[in-house]
Amino acid sequence: MDSALDTFLWLIFPYICLSIFVLGHIVRYRYDKFGWTSRSSQMYEDSILRWANPMFHFGILAVFLGHVMGLGVPQSWTDRVGLSEGAYHFMAVTVGAVAGLFTIVGLIGLLYRRRFTKAVLGATTKTDKAMYLMLTVVILTGLINTGSGVVGDYNYRQGVSVWFRGIFYFNPQPELMADAPLNFQIHGFLAIALFAMWPFTRLVHAFTAPLGYFFRPYILYRTRDDHEGSRSRRRGWDKVDTIPRRR
């Protein structure tokens, strides 16, 4: 392994990107709360958005969960519960391919809509374009890696996964990524770079959940109509006008 370059790529660079990821979100949330949004463009066009948006988001959620399983769960754990390597491999390839296909089709629809709907294109910033380009390349290289699992014999669970978990254990092993196939290296490098870009794009909305709805007080609506609905009022329940009328 080229010690200087590989040490930077698979040891120093990941920590730089993850530091930017964490600090960038903190700074943006503190100083740009009104910009913490995906800047919805539904009002401009919704016929493509109606099918492309759920396909992309459900697909990318499945891809994320697959990465949690593949990168975060050691092979010894799945072996311990009786899941053979062949069964795991078949499940990872099939589920990953379906999730990736959904994600790509949804992303194509969203990109087509953003490019050929004039109002949506006008609301697209340079940062959005860079983010979409990076996201597309990351997803495509991930699909290539999924396909290589069918014809290749590289076991990423004993290489890439161990390196990835080692970053969070503060015990990274850059030699594992240095020995990985080139397509895995490209996907890993771009994915890590995407984390550095994340806080400065519309991707921040992935960490937004409407938890306030569960705790906010009820909103009570009162009508000013003299008669609400078609049902007659019950006796004794007539509305009382508490506002004094001018004589």
C-alpha positions as CSV (number, residue, x, y, z in Angstrom):
1,M,0.0,0.0,0.0
2,D,1.1,3.6,-0.8
3,S,1.3,4.6,2.9
4,A,1.1,8.3,2.5
5,L,-1.8,8.4,0.0
6,D,-3.8,5.6,1.6
7,T,-3.3,7.0,5.1
8,F,-4.8,10.3,3.9
9,L,-7.7,8.7,1.9
10,W,-8.8,6.0,4.4
11,L,-7.7,7.5,7.8
12,I,-7.4,11.3,7.7
13,F,-10.0,12.2,5.1
14,P,-12.9,10.3,6.8
15,Y,-12.3,12.1,10.0
16,I,-12.2,15.5,8.2
17,C,-15.5,14.8,6.5
18,L,-17.2,13.5,9.6
19,S,-16.1,16.5,11.6
20,I,-17.5,18.8,8.9
21,F,-20.7,16.7,8.9
22,V,-21.2,17.2,12.7
23,L,-20.0,20.7,13.1
24,G,-21.7,21.9,9.9
25,H,-25.1,20.7,11.1
26,I,-24.6,22.4,14.5
27,V,-23.6,25.7,12.9
28,R,-26.4,25.6,10.3
29,Y,-29.1,24.7,12.8
30,R,-27.9,27.5,15.1
31,Y,-27.6,30.3,12.5
32,D,-29.8,29.2,9.6
33,K,-32.9,27.6,11.0
34,F,-35.1,29.1,8.4
35,G,-32.9,27.6,5.7
36,W,-33.2,24.1,7.3
37,T,-35.6,22.8,4.7
38,S,-35.8,20.9,1.4
39,R,-37.4,24.0,-0.2
40,S,-40.5,22.2,-1.5
41,S,-41.4,22.8,-5.2
42,Q,-44.7,20.9,-5.2
43,M,-46.6,24.0,-6.1
44,Y,-44.8,24.2,-9.5
45,E,-45.4,20.6,-10.6
46,D,-46.8,17.5,-8.9
47,S,-47.6,14.9,-11.6
48,I,-44.0,13.6,-11.7
49,L,-43.4,14.4,-8.1
50,R,-46.3,12.2,-7.1
51,W,-44.6,9.0,-8.1
52,A,-40.9,9.9,-8.2
53,N,-40.7,11.4,-4.7
54,P,-42.0,8.3,-2.8
55,M,-40.0,5.9,-5.0
56,F,-36.8,7.8,-4.3
57,H,-37.3,8.3,-0.6
58,F,-38.5,4.7,0.1
59,G,-35.7,3.4,-2.0
60,I,-33.0,5.4,-0.3
61,L,-34.4,4.4,3.1
62,A,-34.1,0.7,2.1
63,V,-30.6,1.4,0.8
64,F,-29.6,3.1,4.1
65,L,-31.0,0.1,6.1
66,G,-29.1,-2.3,3.9
67,H,-25.9,-0.3,4.6
68,V,-26.6,-0.4,8.3
69,M,-26.9,-4.2,8.1
70,G,-23.9,-4.7,5.8
71,L,-21.5,-2.2,7.4
72,G,-22.7,-2.1,11.0
73,V,-23.4,-5.7,11.7
74,P,-20.3,-8.0,11.9
75,Q,-20.3,-11.3,10.1
76,S,-19.8,-13.1,13.3
77,W,-23.1,-11.9,14.5
78,T,-25.1,-13.2,11.5
79,D,-23.1,-16.5,11.7
80,R,-24.1,-16.8,15.4
81,V,-27.8,-16.6,14.6
82,G,-27.5,-19.2,11.9
83,L,-27.6,-17.0,8.8
84,S,-25.3,-18.6,6.4
85,E,-23.0,-16.5,4.2
86,G,-24.8,-17.7,1.1
87,A,-28.2,-16.7,2.4
88,Y,-26.9,-13.4,3.5
89,H,-25.3,-12.8,0.2
90,F,-28.5,-13.7,-1.7
91,M,-30.6,-11.4,0.4
92,A,-28.1,-8.5,0.2
93,V,-27.9,-8.7,-3.6
94,T,-31.6,-9.1,-4.3
95,V,-32.9,-6.6,-1.8
96,G,-30.1,-4.2,-2.6
97,A,-30.8,-4.4,-6.3
98,V,-34.5,-3.8,-5.9
99,A,-33.9,-0.9,-3.5
100,G,-31.3,0.6,-5.8
101,L,-33.6,0.3,-8.8
102,F,-36.4,2.1,-7.0
103,T,-33.9,4.8,-5.9
104,I,-32.5,5.3,-9.4
105,V,-35.9,5.4,-11.1
106,G,-37.2,7.9,-8.5
107,L,-34.1,10.0,-8.8
108,I,-34.3,10.0,-12.6
109,G,-37.9,11.3,-12.3
110,L,-36.9,14.0,-9.9
111,L,-33.9,15.1,-12.0
112,Y,-36.1,15.2,-15.2
113,R,-38.7,17.3,-13.4
114,R,-36.0,19.6,-12.0
115,R,-34.4,20.1,-15.4
116,F,-37.4,20.4,-17.7
117,T,-39.9,22.2,-15.4
118,K,-38.9,25.8,-15.8
119,A,-40.2,27.0,-12.4
120,V,-38.4,24.2,-10.6
121,L,-35.2,24.8,-12.6
122,G,-35.3,28.4,-11.6
123,A,-35.5,27.5,-8.0
124,T,-32.4,25.1,-8.3
125,T,-29.2,26.5,-6.9
126,K,-25.6,25.6,-7.8
127,T,-25.3,23.8,-4.5
128,D,-28.4,21.7,-5.5
129,K,-26.8,20.7,-8.8
130,A,-23.5,19.7,-7.1
131,M,-25.4,17.7,-4.5
132,Y,-27.6,15.9,-7.1
133,L,-24.4,15.0,-9.2
134,M,-22.6,13.7,-6.2
135,L,-25.7,11.7,-5.0
136,T,-26.2,10.2,-8.4
137,V,-22.6,9.0,-8.7
138,V,-22.7,7.6,-5.2
139,I,-25.9,5.6,-5.9
140,L,-24.6,4.4,-9.3
141,T,-21.3,3.2,-7.9
142,G,-23.2,1.5,-5.1
143,L,-25.3,-0.4,-7.7
144,I,-22.1,-1.4,-9.5
145,N,-20.8,-2.8,-6.2
146,T,-24.1,-4.7,-5.7
147,G,-23.7,-6.2,-9.1
148,S,-20.1,-7.1,-8.5
149,G,-21.3,-9.2,-5.6
150,V,-22.9,-11.6,-8.2
151,V,-19.8,-12.1,-10.3
152,G,-17.0,-11.2,-7.9
153,D,-15.5,-13.0,-4.9
154,Y,-14.6,-10.1,-2.7
155,N,-16.1,-10.3,0.8
156,Y,-16.6,-6.7,1.8
157,R,-17.8,-7.7,5.2
158,Q,-14.2,-8.7,6.1
159,G,-12.7,-5.6,4.5
160,V,-14.8,-2.5,3.9
161,S,-17.1,-3.2,6.8
162,V,-14.3,-3.7,9.3
163,W,-12.6,-0.5,8.1
164,F,-15.9,1.5,8.4
165,R,-16.7,0.3,12.0
166,G,-13.1,1.0,13.0
167,I,-13.6,4.7,12.2
168,F,-16.1,4.9,15.0
169,Y,-14.1,2.7,17.3
170,F,-11.1,5.1,16.7
171,N,-9.3,2.1,15.4
172,P,-9.4,2.4,11.6
173,Q,-7.4,0.0,9.5
174,P,-6.7,1.9,6.2
175,E,-4.9,-1.1,4.8
176,L,-8.3,-2.9,4.5
177,M,-9.6,-0.2,2.1
178,A,-6.3,0.0,0.3
179,D,-6.6,-3.7,-0.5
180,A,-10.3,-3.4,-1.6
181,P,-11.3,-3.4,-5.3
182,L,-11.2,-0.1,-7.1
183,N,-15.0,0.2,-7.4
184,F,-15.4,-0.2,-3.6
185,Q,-12.7,2.4,-3.1
186,I,-14.5,4.9,-5.4
187,H,-17.9,4.3,-3.7
188,G,-16.4,4.7,-0.3
189,F,-14.5,7.9,-1.1
190,L,-17.4,9.6,-2.7
191,A,-19.8,8.5,0.1
192,I,-17.5,10.0,2.7
193,A,-17.2,13.2,0.6
194,L,-21.0,13.4,0.4
195,F,-21.1,13.5,4.3
196,A,-18.9,16.6,4.1
197,M,-21.2,18.3,1.6
198,W,-24.4,17.2,3.5
199,P,-24.8,20.1,6.0
200,F,-24.7,22.8,3.2
201,T,-27.4,21.3,1.0
202,R,-31.1,20.5,1.2
203,L,-30.1,17.0,2.5
204,V,-30.3,18.5,6.0
205,H,-34.1,17.9,5.9
206,A,-33.3,14.2,6.4
207,F,-32.8,15.0,10.1
208,T,-36.0,16.9,10.4
209,A,-38.9,15.2,12.1
210,P,-42.2,16.9,13.1
211,L,-41.9,15.8,16.7
212,G,-43.4,19.1,17.9
213,Y,-46.8,17.9,16.6
214,F,-47.0,15.4,19.5
215,F,-46.5,18.1,22.1
216,R,-48.0,21.3,20.8
217,P,-51.4,22.4,22.3
218,Y,-54.6,21.8,20.4
219,I,-55.7,24.4,18.0
220,L,-59.4,25.3,18.5
221,Y,-61.2,26.7,15.5
222,R,-64.4,28.6,16.0
223,T,-66.8,29.7,13.2
224,R,-68.5,33.0,13.0
225,D,-71.4,31.7,11.0
226,D,-74.8,32.0,12.6
227,H,-75.6,28.4,11.9
228,E,-73.0,25.6,11.6
229,G,-73.9,22.7,9.3
230,S,-77.3,21.3,8.4
231,R,-78.2,19.9,11.8
232,S,-80.5,21.9,13.9
233,R,-79.3,23.1,17.3
234,R,-80.4,21.4,20.5
235,R,-82.4,23.4,22.8
236,G,-80.3,25.0,25.5
237,W,-77.3,25.1,23.3
238,D,-77.9,28.3,21.4
239,K,-74.8,30.3,20.8
240,V,-74.6,33.4,23.0
241,D,-73.2,36.6,21.5
242,T,-70.9,38.0,24.0
243,I,-69.8,41.0,21.9
244,P,-71.9,44.0,22.7
245,R,-73.6,45.4,19.6
246,R,-73.6,49.0,18.8
247,R,-77.0,50.7,19.0
